[in-house]
Amino acid sequence: MDKQKSLDALNEKMSLECDCSLRIQATQAVPGDGNAEAEILFIGEAPGKNEDLQGIPFIGAAGKFLSEMLSVIRLKRENIYITNIVKYRPPDNRDPSPEEISACLPWLHKQIKIIRPKIIVTLGRHAMEHFIPGKKISLVHGQAFRRTLPGLGPQVFFVLYHPAAALYNGSLRATLIEDFKKIPKVLEKIRSEKSK
C-alpha cells in the first residue's frame, strides 16, 4: 500500500476513533493536507474557524502567509504535508489543553511514521514543546534539533514561530521569513548525510 493510501486510511480511521474531548463541539476533524511522500512535515497547534468548517489545515490568513513563505523557498503546498498537534478546533481558538494534546498524539505519531519526513518543522510553541520540551521559542527559533523519539526513531526538528504570531506581531514577520529560508539548507545537509 502506498503512503498516500495508508495516510488516507489512517485519517479516516482516527477521525472515527480519536477520543479527544474537542470532537464534541468541532464541526469535523482536520487530519492534515498535502503530499504523503513529502520530505518536509509542518506541524502547527490546532485548527481555527475556517479549518474547522472546511476540514483542511492552514487555510485562513496564517495559511496564506505560510503559502507565501513556501513560494520564497520554491515550494508549494502540494510538495509538503501539513497538520496540527490537535486535530479539532478548541472553542474560541483557545490554546489546546495538555489532555487534548495527548488524546490526539497517537494520531500525529502514526502520521509521522507513514510519511517518514526528512525534517519536521514545528510551527509555534505547542508543537515545539511536544518534540523539544523545556525550550523557549524566542531563543531557539530558526534552529534544527536532532531527537530520537520512542516509536519514531531519530528525527530532525526545525523550530519556527507560528505564522499567526507574525500576523499579530508584525515585527516577527521578517524573523519568520529569514528562519524559513534556512529550511532548504537544513534539508540539503540531511540529504547529503543520508547519501553517505
N, C-alpha and C positions, 0 to 999 in steps of 0.2 A: 504494500500500500504506500502511495507516495505521501510526502509530508503534508501537502495541502488537504488530501482526503483525511489523513489522520487528525489534522488540526480541526477540520470541519466537524468530524465525528466527535472529537473531544468537546468542542464548544457546544455542540448540540446536547451531548450527554450531561455536561456540567451545568448547563442552563436549566436543566430539569432537576439536578441533584444538589446543587450548591446550597448549603444551609445558612447562608448569610442572612441576617435579620432584615437587611435593607431590601431584600426581594419583595417584601410585603407591599411596600408603597411605590416601588420602582415600576415604571411602565414596562420595562424589559431589561434583560441582561445586555451588557455591552462587552462582548468577549474580546474583540480585537479586530484589526483590519490590516490587510496588506499581503505580503508575499511570504509564504511559509518557508521558502528557500532563502530568505533574507540573511545577509551576513550581519546586519545591524537590527537589534531589537530595542525599541524605545518603550520605556515603562513609565507611565505617569501615575497620578494618585487615584483619581476616581472620575467617573463620568459626570458631566454637568447637564444642564437642562436640555440643550439641543441633542446631546449624545443619548440621553435617556429616551427622547422621543424617536430618534432615528436608528438607535442600536449600533451606531458607529462612533468610535472614539475620536476626539480631537477634530470636531467639525465646526466649532464656534470660532471666536476671534483668536483664541490661543492656537487652534489648529491651523488657521490661516497663516499666522506668524511662523508656526513650525514648517509649513509648506514653503514659505519664503526662504527660511534658513536652509531647508533641504536643497532648494534650487541654487543657493550660494555654493554648495559643495557638489553641484551637478547630480543631484538625486531627486527622484520623485517618490511620492507615497507608495507607488507600485513596487519600488525597489526595497522597501523596508517593511518591517512588521511593527505595529504599534498597539499597545494595550495599556491597561492600568493595573495597579496593585489590587484595587477593589473593582468589581465588575458591575456594581449597581450604584445609582446616584444617591448620595446621602442627602437628606432633606435640607433645603435652603443652601445647598453646596457647602455645608459644614465639613470640617476635616473628618475623615473616617476614623472610627474608634479602633483601638487595638483588637477588640473582639471581631469587628467587621473585617479587618485586615486578615486576621488569622483564619477566618472562615473561608476567605477567597484564595488564600495562599496555595492550597493544593492544586487548584486550577491553574494558577500562574506557573507554578513549578512544572506541571505537566506540559504546558505550552513551551516553556524553555527547553524541556527535554526533546520535544518533537522538532522544534526549529533549529536547535543547536547553533545559535548565532556565534559569530566570532567576537562580537562585542555587544554588551548590554549597556545602553545609555539610560541612566536614571534621570527622570525629569521631576525635580522638586525634592523636598526633604523627606517625605514619607517613603518614596521609592528608594532613596539613598539609604535611609535609616534601616530598612529591612536588610539590605545587602552589605552595607558598610556602616555598622552601628557605631555610635559614640563619636561621630564626627560632626563638625559644624559646616553646613553647606557654604557659608560665607568664606570659609578657609580652604575648602577642598574642591570648589567648582573648577571645571576645566582640567581635572586631573584623572588619570587612569589608575585603577587598583586591581590587583590580582587577588582573587579569593577562591578558595575551594569550599563548596557548599555541599552538605550531605545530600546525596542522591543526584546532585547536578555536576559534581566534579569541578575541575579548575575552570575559572571563567574570568574574563576581563570586564570590569565595570568602568564606565566613564560618567562622571558626575556633572550634571548641568542644572542650572536654575530652571524652574518650570516656566514655559513660555508665558503663562498667565501672569507670573510675577513681573515680567517686563512690561506687560500691558498696564499694570497698576503703578509700577515704578519705572518711569522712562529711563532713568539712569542705568538700569540693568540691561536695557536693550543692546547697547554696544558690547557690554561684557558677554552677554549670551551669544551674540553673533561671533565674537572673537573666539570664545570657547568652542563653539560649534565647528569653526573652521579647522580645529585640531583633529576632528574625528577621522578624516581620510589618512592623516599621518599615523595615527594610532593603529588604524586598520591595516595599513601597509606594513607596519612593524610586526603585527601579529601574523600576517600572511607570510612574511619572509621568515619568521621563526618556525612556522609550521612546515615550510618547504625545505628546511634544512634536514 
